[in-house]
Amino acid sequence: MINVLVVEDQRLFRDGVEAIIERTDDIKVIGAADNGKMAIQQMEQLRPDVVLMDIHMPDMDGIQTTYYLKENYPEVKVVLLTTKAEEDLVISGISVGADGFLIKALHADRLIETIRMAYDGEIVFSGDVARILARRIRELTMSKKQIFALAMERIGYNFTKREIDIAYLLMGNYSNNQIANKLFLGEGTVKNYISEIYNKLDIHNRAKAIAFFKRIAHANKDD
């Protein structure tokens, strides 16, 4: 039996979670708390296997509580719940040891699956949270130009490395002469590359091409 403590200050949501769990044969809600302080008070007596915890709570929020639980009860699994995946909170929650991070607007089956997976030692993230982490990893391992090149490839534009170099500098509002100096090319060669870039984009206007590149870069930043 997987014993679960539900820590949530919204009574209606907490009751809903308990009702979902009650339908299972292998999971049981052994306690409920309105905030982190109450959860900590119950830990020694209840000793849950999994704690489902809202990240936004009065008195002591989910991040602070997770840190305390992981320091004092390292064997307990903590799954954080939130209405929206906010990047700073996601990173903070993971850094203090959360075993999962779910958006509240989830299906009942997904909640049950997550509890079982966390109990088995797996780390579980909802799609929005996973995308935030993927972007952070890309930012740590790839340059902005590499990310831009990947975004262009993803939407079907097969630029050569030199074309990417020039497109990236175009996006930075470099003139042809500045691009030539930076890449150690002749200005005529740069113009030829830009013409080929225009052909691939089917855009024959510098301002429109730059605006297009900036949209791609911005969209990829928000993925």
Secondary structure by P-SEA (a helix, b strand, c coil): cbbbbbbcccaaaaaaaaaaaaaccccccccccccaaaaaaacccccccccccccccccccaaaaaaaaaaccccbbbbbbcccccaaaaaaaaaacccbbbbccccaaaaaaaaaaaaabbbbbcaaaaaaaaaaaaaacccaaaaaaaaaaaacccccaaaaaaaaaaaacccaaaaaaaacccaaaaaaaaaaaaaaaccccaaaaaaaaaaaaaaaaac
